[in-house]
Amino acid sequence: MRRAEQVSENLKLSRLLTQRLLEEPALLEQIPEGADVIVLPLDNPELFQANLQHLLALKGAGKQDLVVVVLESTRASKPKLLVKV
């Protein structure tokens, strides 16, 4: 996946995640201030893999405060969050 495509797709995921957080503000409390949020979409294997590689690179660099969100579907009007770490 090209970097520009990854960024574009992640912007779409950010919009979905923001929408979900606005609908359920309690979820926002589970994200520490200053944390990096990595979204892994189950319905987009290429983006899932690219974001997973980014997560591993951050961890390898010693980055703390990482939050992983697994989205069941990016096409759903109300995306379901499967895993919050």
GUKEDREN-766837 format. One record per residue (C-alpha): chain; x, y, z. Coordinates in Angstrom, 2 decimals, always signed. Example, Ala and Ser with C-alpha at 12.3 -4.5 7.8 and 13.67 -1.06 7.14 Angstrom:
! GUKEDREN-766837
  mol        X        Y        Z
    A   +12.30    -4.50    +7.80
    A   +13.67    -1.06    +7.14
END
This chain:
! GUKEDREN-766837
  mol        X        Y        Z
    A    +0.00    +0.00    +0.00
    A    +1.37    +3.39    -0.96
    A    +1.89    +5.83    +1.89
    A    -0.50    +8.41    +0.38
    A    -3.22    +5.77    +0.09
    A    -2.63    +4.66    +3.69
    A    -2.94    +8.26    +4.91
    A    -6.13    +8.80    +2.90
    A    -7.72    +5.60    +4.21
    A    -6.68    +6.40    +7.77
    A    -8.33    +9.82    +7.51
    A   -11.57    +8.04    +6.64
    A   -11.09    +5.74    +9.64
    A   -10.46    +8.75   +11.86
    A   -13.78   +10.21   +10.78
    A   -15.58    +6.94   +11.59
    A   -13.86    +6.68   +14.95
    A   -14.66   +10.30   +15.81
    A   -18.31    +9.70   +14.90
    A   -18.41    +6.65   +17.18
    A   -16.73    +8.52   +20.04
    A   -19.25   +11.34   +19.75
    A   -22.08    +8.81   +19.95
    A   -20.52    +7.06   +22.96
    A   -18.40    +9.58   +24.92
    A   -17.58    +6.94   +27.56
    A   -15.32    +5.28   +24.97
    A   -13.21    +8.43   +24.83
    A   -12.38    +8.03   +28.51
    A   -10.58    +4.78   +27.65
    A    -8.06    +6.65   +25.50
    A    -5.28    +8.23   +27.57
    A    -4.40   +11.82   +26.78
    A    -1.50   +11.95   +24.35
    A    -1.98    +8.34   +23.21
    A    -1.43    +7.24   +19.64
    A    -4.53    +5.49   +18.31
    A    -4.00    +2.78   +15.71
    A    -7.10    +1.53   +13.90
    A    -7.07    -1.99   +12.44
    A    -9.99    -2.47   +10.01
    A   -10.98    -6.13    +9.62
    A   -12.62    -5.51    +6.24
    A    -9.50    -3.98    +4.65
    A    -6.64    -6.49    +4.93
    A    -4.11    -4.26    +3.17
    A    -4.73    -1.29    +5.47
    A    -4.90    -3.61    +8.48
    A    -1.43    -4.91    +7.62
    A    +0.00    -1.44    +6.94
    A    -1.36    -0.09   +10.23
    A    -0.13    -3.17   +12.09
    A    +3.36    -2.55   +10.71
    A    +3.13    +1.05   +11.89
    A    +2.07    -0.14   +15.35
    A    +5.00    -2.55   +15.52
    A    +7.40    +0.21   +14.45
    A    +6.09    +2.51   +17.19
    A    +6.43    -0.24   +19.79
    A    +9.91    -1.05   +18.51
    A   +10.88    +2.59   +18.95
    A    +9.77    +2.38   +22.57
    A    +6.55    +4.38   +22.15
    A    +4.25    +4.17   +25.16
    A    +0.54    +5.03   +25.36
    A    -0.59    +3.13   +22.30
    A    -4.27    +2.35   +21.86
    A    -5.41    -0.23   +19.32
    A    -8.96    -0.14   +17.97
    A   -10.17    -3.00   +15.78
    A   -13.09    -2.05   +13.55
    A   -15.37    -4.80   +12.36
    A   -16.45    -2.85    +9.28
    A   -15.57    +0.50    +7.79
    A   -18.74    +0.41    +5.70
    A   -21.18    +0.29    +8.60
    A   -23.07    +3.46    +9.42
    A   -22.25    +2.80   +13.09
    A   -18.94    +0.94   +13.10
    A   -18.60    -1.64   +15.82
    A   -15.46    -1.45   +17.92
    A   -14.32    -4.99   +18.62
    A   -11.22    -4.47   +20.70
    A    -9.98    -1.54   +22.71
    A    -6.55    -1.85   +24.31
END
